[in-house]
């Protein structure tokens, strides 16, 4: 399967480019959220537990949530996204854009969600972690 994923990733990158790849992967992440819905929760701790239970079932690592009140943002620090060789940015994290769609769709399904909020990766992630900011703009 790894060889297939590497070949698929290289082909998508070659035909769609980085922007096209990321748009496709965000859509795949949103579909993953629809297939693995979370229970409605009322606390950040419960949300993190629900997300980690779902991620564990998928074999997609773990996340840590932190609230940045001054920025009005929620930050996901995700470790253990499946690697696709050295493809992606940072190298090996080709699937990182799928996390944007996954987290965005999970958050949109929570009670009181604001439709104007989105999830975007922050620069400076490491070879093991992807940091995603969920906020307006």
GINORZI-V65414 format. One record per residue. RES is the residue in one small letter. SS is DSSP state (A for helix, B for strand, O for the rest). Layout:
res->RES ss->SS
res->RES ss->SS
This chain:
res->x ss->O
res->x ss->A
res->x ss->A
res->x ss->A
res->x ss->A
res->x ss->A
res->x ss->A
res->x ss->A
res->x ss->A
res->x ss->A
res->x ss->A
res->x ss->A
res->x ss->A
res->x ss->A
res->x ss->A
res->x ss->A
res->x ss->A
res->x ss->A
res->x ss->A
res->x ss->A
res->x ss->A
res->x ss->A
res->x ss->A
res->x ss->A
res->x ss->A
res->x ss->A
res->x ss->A
res->x ss->A
res->x ss->A
res->x ss->A
res->x ss->A
res->x ss->A
res->x ss->A
res->x ss->A
res->x ss->A
res->x ss->O
res->x ss->O
res->x ss->O
res->x ss->O
res->x ss->O
res->x ss->O
res->x ss->O
res->x ss->O
res->x ss->A
res->x ss->A
res->x ss->A
res->x ss->A
res->x ss->A
res->x ss->A
res->x ss->A
res->x ss->A
res->x ss->A
res->x ss->A
res->x ss->A
res->x ss->A
res->x ss->A
res->x ss->A
res->x ss->A
res->x ss->O
res->x ss->O
res->x ss->O
res->x ss->B
res->x ss->B
res->x ss->B
res->x ss->B
res->x ss->B
res->x ss->B
res->x ss->B
res->x ss->A
res->x ss->A
res->x ss->A
res->x ss->O
res->x ss->B
res->x ss->B
res->x ss->B
res->x ss->B
res->x ss->B
res->x ss->B
res->x ss->B
res->x ss->O
res->x ss->O
res->x ss->O
res->x ss->O
res->x ss->O
res->x ss->O
res->x ss->O
res->x ss->O
res->x ss->O
res->x ss->O
res->x ss->O
res->x ss->O
res->x ss->O
res->x ss->O
res->x ss->O
res->x ss->O
res->x ss->A
res->x ss->A
res->x ss->A
res->x ss->A
res->x ss->A
res->x ss->A
res->x ss->A
res->x ss->A
res->x ss->A
res->x ss->A
res->x ss->A
res->x ss->A
res->x ss->A
res->x ss->O
res->x ss->O
res->x ss->O
res->x ss->O
res->x ss->O
res->x ss->O
res->x ss->O
res->x ss->O
res->x ss->B
res->x ss->B
res->x ss->B
res->x ss->B
res->x ss->B
res->x ss->O
res->x ss->O
res->x ss->O
res->x ss->O
res->x ss->O
res->x ss->O
res->x ss->O
res->x ss->B
res->x ss->B
res->x ss->B
res->x ss->B
res->x ss->B
res->x ss->B
res->x ss->B
res->x ss->B
res->x ss->O
